Amino acid sequence: MEKKPILDLKEISKTKSGDFTKIVCPSCGTAASASDLNINDKIAKCGQCDSVYSFQNAITPLLSFESPKQEVLRPEGIDVFYFKDEMDITLTQPITLVDAIVGPLMVFFAVLLTLSLFSKKMHWAVPAVMWGMSAYPLFNLIFHRRYKVNIVADKKHFSIIYKPRRYGQKNHHYDAQDIDQLYVRSKEGLYDLMLSVHTPHGIKQVPVIQRINGLSKARYLEQEIERYLGISDRPIPEEVK
């Protein structure tokens, strides 16, 4: 008797879940054929009952399936603490435009006014006022590391807290269940950590932290927050690729 060849299980290739799906008419349950589908518009017309329906949701897992992002190690300047059911991320507030531009400009004009004072072309009060106005932004620029921002989250709440607040900064609080995605946006050579939040009027894009000086910092924050909140990352058109 001729022996049948033994099937080597190692030769069987496994199909990844999420690599394919069937499009089924929601009206009559008939599986759609290729000729029934409009791939570009994600619309199908049933060949059995002539119903027209969208299959966008059915293929979303296929469109978003991609290799996971590379793990980002914690950069210098970011501290992460976990206590009970709470995550607390602390980092130095990025330098604001007021501190980076307005402050140095005011110091420049204060110097010019001071030189004019020595030439007796101006009253001493004018440069004194300018020096006084430039003191606060100049102090912030020199000692900017004393200003912190905390990202505090638990399974129900998500907050951005500035310590201390300046230039009209506001603390923000959201329900964790309303957060759809986090992503990084490039702006003027720096990076903004953005938040997509569900509101009664639709998805709202909210900047969590602006003007981050380093892509790795912004990526790390996105990674850790999404991981803690259990958010499955998916591509956003505006994010840095």
C-alpha positions in Angstrom: 0.0 0.0 0.0 1.3 3.4 -1.0 1.8 5.7 2.0 0.2 9.1 1.8 2.6 12.0 2.4 2.4 13.5 5.8 1.3 17.2 5.8 3.9 19.4 7.4 1.9 21.9 9.5 4.7 24.4 9.3 4.0 24.8 5.6 0.5 26.0 6.2 0.5 29.8 6.1 -1.8 31.5 8.5 -4.0 34.3 7.4 -4.0 37.4 9.5 -7.4 38.4 11.0 -8.5 41.6 9.4 -6.9 40.9 6.0 -10.3 40.3 4.3 -14.0 40.7 4.9 -17.3 40.0 3.1 -19.7 42.8 2.2 -23.3 41.7 2.9 -26.5 43.6 2.1 -28.0 44.9 5.3 -31.5 44.6 3.8 -31.6 41.0 2.5 -28.3 39.5 3.7 -27.0 38.7 0.2 -23.2 38.8 -0.2 -22.2 41.5 -2.6 -20.2 40.5 -5.8 -17.4 42.6 -7.2 -19.7 44.1 -9.8 -22.0 45.4 -7.0 -19.2 47.5 -5.3 -18.1 51.0 -5.9 -14.7 50.9 -4.2 -14.0 54.6 -4.6 -17.2 55.8 -3.0 -17.6 52.8 -0.6 -21.2 52.4 -1.9 -22.8 49.1 -3.0 -26.0 48.2 -4.8 -27.4 44.8 -4.0 -27.9 42.5 -7.0 -30.8 40.7 -5.3 -33.0 43.5 -3.8 -31.5 46.6 -5.5 -30.8 48.3 -2.1 -28.1 50.9 -2.1 -25.9 51.0 1.1 -22.5 52.1 2.4 -19.8 49.5 3.3 -17.4 52.1 4.7 -17.6 50.7 8.3 -17.2 47.1 7.1 -13.8 47.9 5.5 -12.4 50.4 8.0 -10.4 47.6 9.8 -8.8 46.8 6.4 -7.9 50.4 5.7 -6.5 51.1 9.1 -4.5 47.8 9.3 -0.8 48.6 9.3 2.3 47.6 11.1 2.4 49.2 14.6 4.4 52.4 15.2 7.9 52.0 16.4 8.1 52.1 20.2 9.3 55.6 21.4 11.6 55.6 24.5 11.0 58.2 27.1 12.9 61.4 26.1 14.8 63.5 28.6 12.6 66.2 30.2 9.4 64.1 30.6 8.5 62.4 33.8 5.7 59.8 34.0 4.2 58.6 37.3 1.5 56.0 37.9 -0.3 56.0 41.2 -3.2 53.6 41.8 -5.5 54.2 38.7 -4.0 57.6 37.7 -1.3 58.6 35.2 0.6 61.9 35.7 2.9 63.2 33.0 5.0 66.3 33.8 7.1 68.3 31.4 8.4 71.9 31.1 6.0 74.2 29.3 7.3 75.0 25.8 8.5 78.6 25.3 5.7 80.8 24.1 5.9 83.3 21.2 5.5 86.1 23.7 8.6 85.0 25.6 10.6 84.1 22.5 9.9 87.2 20.4 8.1 89.9 22.2 10.4 89.8 25.3 13.7 90.2 23.4 12.2 92.9 21.2 11.1 94.9 24.2 14.6 94.5 25.7 16.1 95.7 22.4 13.9 98.9 22.4 14.6 99.4 26.1 18.4 99.5 25.3 17.8 102.0 22.5 15.8 104.2 24.7 18.4 104.0 27.5 21.1 105.1 25.0 18.8 108.0 24.0 18.6 109.0 27.6 22.4 109.4 27.8 22.3 111.7 24.9 19.7 113.8 26.7 17.0 113.3 24.0 14.5 111.5 26.2 13.1 111.6 29.8 14.4 108.9 32.1 10.8 107.6 32.7 10.4 106.4 29.1 13.2 103.7 29.2 12.3 102.9 32.8 8.7 102.0 31.7 10.1 99.9 28.8 12.5 98.0 31.1 9.6 97.4 33.5 7.4 96.0 30.7 10.2 93.7 29.4 11.1 92.3 32.8 8.3 89.7 33.0 8.7 88.1 29.5 12.5 88.3 30.0 12.2 86.5 33.3 10.0 83.8 31.8 12.5 83.3 29.0 15.5 82.9 31.3 13.7 80.8 33.9 11.3 79.0 31.6 12.1 75.6 33.2 10.2 76.5 36.3 6.9 76.4 34.4 5.4 73.0 34.1 2.4 71.4 32.4 0.8 68.3 33.9 -1.2 65.8 31.9 -3.4 63.9 34.4 -5.6 61.0 33.4 -7.6 58.1 34.9 -10.1 55.9 33.3 -12.8 58.5 33.4 -11.1 61.9 33.2 -8.3 63.6 31.2 -6.9 67.0 32.2 -4.2 69.4 31.1 -3.0 71.6 34.0 -0.5 74.5 33.7 1.6 75.3 36.8 1.5 78.3 36.9 -0.8 79.7 34.3 0.3 82.7 32.3 -0.7 84.8 29.3 -4.3 83.6 29.6 -3.6 79.9 29.7 -6.5 77.8 30.7 -6.6 74.3 32.2 -8.7 71.8 30.2 -10.7 68.9 31.4 -12.4 66.2 29.3 -14.2 62.9 29.8 -11.9 60.1 28.8 -14.6 58.3 26.9 -15.0 61.4 24.6 -11.4 61.2 23.4 -11.2 59.7 20.0 -7.5 60.0 19.0 -4.3 61.8 19.8 -1.9 62.8 17.0 1.1 65.0 16.3 0.9 68.0 14.0 3.9 69.9 12.6 3.7 73.7 12.9 6.4 76.2 12.1 9.2 73.7 12.7 7.8 72.7 16.0 5.2 70.1 17.0 1.7 70.2 18.5 0.2 67.3 20.4 -3.5 67.3 19.3 -6.6 65.8 20.7 -9.7 64.6 18.7 -12.7 64.9 21.1 -16.3 63.9 20.6 -18.7 66.8 21.1 -22.4 67.2 20.6 -21.5 69.1 17.4 -19.0 66.6 16.0 -15.3 65.9 16.4 -13.3 68.8 17.7 -9.5 69.2 17.3 -7.9 70.5 20.5 -4.2 71.3 21.0 -3.0 69.6 24.2 0.5 71.0 24.2 1.8 73.4 21.5 5.3 74.2 20.2 7.0 71.1 21.5 10.7 71.2 20.5 11.2 67.6 19.4 9.2 65.0 17.5 10.3 62.2 19.8 8.8 64.1 22.8 5.5 64.6 21.0 5.4 61.0 19.8 6.1 59.7 23.2 3.3 61.7 24.8 0.9 60.4 22.1 2.0 56.9 22.7 1.8 56.8 26.4 -1.6 58.6 26.6 -3.2 56.3 24.0 -1.8 53.3 25.7 -3.1 54.2 29.1 -6.6 55.2 27.8 -6.7 52.1 25.6 -7.1 54.1 22.4 -6.3 52.1 19.2 -4.1 54.4 17.1 -5.2 55.1 13.5 -4.0 57.5 10.9 -5.2 61.1 10.9 -4.9 63.2 7.7 -3.3 66.2 9.6 -0.7 64.2 11.6 3.0 64.0 10.9 3.8 60.9 8.9 
